[in-house]
Amino acid sequence: MIREHGFPVEPWHVREEELDLDVLAQSESVFALANGHIGLRGNLDEGEPYGISGTYLNSFYELRPLPYAEAGYGYPESGQTIVNVTNGKLIRLLVDDEPLDVRHGELLSHERVLDLRAGTLRRELVWRSPGGSVVKVISTRLVSFTQRSVAAVRYEVEPVNCSIRLIVQSELVANEASATPSTDPRVAAVLESPLVAEEQLVTDDGTALLVHSTRTSKLRAGAAMVHEVDCAVRTDVSTEAYEDWARTTVACELADGERLTLTKLLAYGWSSRRSVPAIRDQVGAALAGARFSGWEGLLAEQRDYLDSFWDAADVRIDGDPEVQQAVRFGLFHVLQAGARAEQRPISAKGLTGPGYDGHAFWDTEMFVLPVLTYTHPAAVADALRWRLDTLELARQRAQQLGLAGAAFPWRTISGHECSGYWPAGTASFHIGADIADAVRRYVQATGDAGFERDIAVDLLVETARLWRTLGHHDRHGRFHIDGVTGPDEYTAVRDDNVYTNLMAQRNLLAAAESAARHPDQARRLGVTDEESAAWRDAAAAMHIQIDDELGVHSQAEEFTRLQEWNFAATPAEHYPLLLHYPYFDLYRKQVIKQADVVLAMHWRGDAFTAEQKARNFAYYEQRTVRDSSLSSCTQAVLAAETGHLELAHDYLGEAALMDLRDIHANTGEGLHIAALAGAWIALVGGFGGLRDHGDVLEFSPRLPERISRLEFSLMWRGLRLRVVVTQAEATYSLRDGSDDARMPLLHHGAAIEVTCAHPVTAPVPPRIHPGPAPSQPHGRAPARRAPAAQVPHQNHPAAGTPTAAGRTAAE
């Protein structure tokens, strides 16, 4: 576990002041750099020691079998696992023949700094070799946002009060030996030397290139490197290449006060179709672009890109500096996961580690894309174009299941279903409505009519067709969707999941409206007036289950009559429950892995009254154990909406610190990108009160006691809305438009209009006492963020205590 204060609290940096080998894998994830196309884990330059060595290209995977003890119709046959591609991070240093290794000699100082504004990882160390020579090493690493296929390292070495002979070995290594976190022997076998060498070469200028392909999926990747050496003394430079590795060696002798500076430029590319010469040319061209910019140019481009991003995306908080650091850390990694994905998926771990085999889930559409919609909308358009690219596979999957329309996969890299656990992989149909909601939100927020015409109509129509055939009208005319798994994976294959039904309802209506706006596209897809009317009828008749006796929505049919879980008799070490109890037991009791009805109240809050939200939240708080990293941010949003602001602050802290504290004890396998996005959601959706149910944005801001000021921005139809909230008032202002540009809003239900020339300030209504604080399952309350004397709150574990692990092990 990362200790509570493992990273000093700073507003724009994540700093590691000493090297802790016990949490090396976790820090490699925290210090990962990526741009959505390339991902470099934060491994040490010299390569060893490491927790999990990792270099990734988005969607570059190998196939593996999914055998079953008992076969069944419709079971996916193959899984996909992201591949650790050619490692270009390696720069080994020998000091008077002694290799730099932090486990040997004496590490006199060591610091790493992730700079969230510069987009770089800087490492500085002073090391005494076993022979007594002392060197200072400074390395700065970046993965370019502006040049999609490029990464670079500046490596500087100087002796400290001595003269030394230095050998620097900068390498490309494929099929490197690397421990895998997977206990699945099928995955381990796939990751054992997955790459087949196809070409290796060295050019006259010292450029080295390796091209490999995967054994089964037949994907082809190229990696190339070139170096610039700056040193006042004579150096000897040579480059060589072999099947699985290439190396540039620099030799020199340095006296005290002299320095060797090595700039390493890297380029990566891959394709499922292009030939070896085409891949060679692709990475060669990327390398040429990097050389043209040079190191200083790449740094400047990176800073300019991030200046623009932070201008639109930054969230400022007064009163909780730890969350301030964490929410910026989260936004930075969300950007790294999707900025240059460009019609590739945004996976659950981004490109920070091999967790979940590198798969994308519904997390992307319901947690990551809402944040990017309002901060970096171009990345959302690309992510949804990827979904369109996989539409034909989703149609085929629906046909296999006897359904019309498109059944999108629960977990995937390329668009094929990869989950061998059918209660989630097959029955979690809500993924279709989640995609549709992301489409609806993007079109609503951007007004991008071309996207709606060319992308959105297809996705909305085919997902609506799925609901119309998956569901049915009963003899009373009510529309039911039976046998599905909602967001809560501890309640599987049930009828009329509230979240699924409400999201499907919105999906059906959005499809009908979009088809009406684009009749040519609708005709191309064969949409008739009768079909569109059937979607509207199903939406109007959607059955939403309410337990009249308890006055709460039942998560699924008869959920509220199930036996209660005995939380008092459940030891703390038995969480997450899925690793200690059979699913048979979980499925038949009232125990909830993650927010489900509560999630429905966030994204479909227009379908609930304020009284229903308060009762539902109190009921489901008592049964939700948060064995998923996706839960705490949603609970924060509804805690804030129902008036439990200090509890919302507690949940915000858990979401924001998910990886900086390794709260779920699996950060080593990669960051939780959705949870990191959830910190923004908790702040903007919770304390900012943002809702986007219609054409007018709604805000109901209110702050907890410890936060005195919250400031955030949203992109909305070409305008930039800035919102500043204090305990007493909220101010709304516009940028990027003409003085007469107008934006209507709702502030605590009252209509206001903001223009670029005239900001609007409105009072925050006094708090309404929400009643008794809801309780959580025994021992499962979030860590307290407010002083104990101020907040009457039960069952809080100590700050930093781990609460749960990740997704279902069976997946």
Helices and strands as residue ranges (DSSP letters): E 13-16, G 21-23, H 24-30, E 33-34, E 38-40, E 55-57, E 61-65, E 78-82, E 91-95, E 98-99, E 106-115, E 120-128, E 134-143, E 150-159, E 164-173, H 185-191, E 195-202, E 208-214, E 220-231, E 235-241, E 245-254, E 260-271, H 276-313, E 316-318, H 321-338, G 355-358, H 363-363, I 364-368, H 369-375, H 377-389, H 391-400, H 422-425, H 430-446, H 449-451, I 452-456, H 457-470, E 472-473, E 479-480, H 498-517, H 519-524, H 529-540, E 546-547, E 552-553, G 559-561, E 563-564, G 567-569, G 572-574, G 577-579, H 583-587, E 589-590, H 597-603, G 605-607, H 610-621, H 631-641, H 645-656, G 667-669, H 673-680, I 681-687, E 697-699, E 709-716, E 719-726, E 729-735, E 742-747, E 750-755, E 760-763
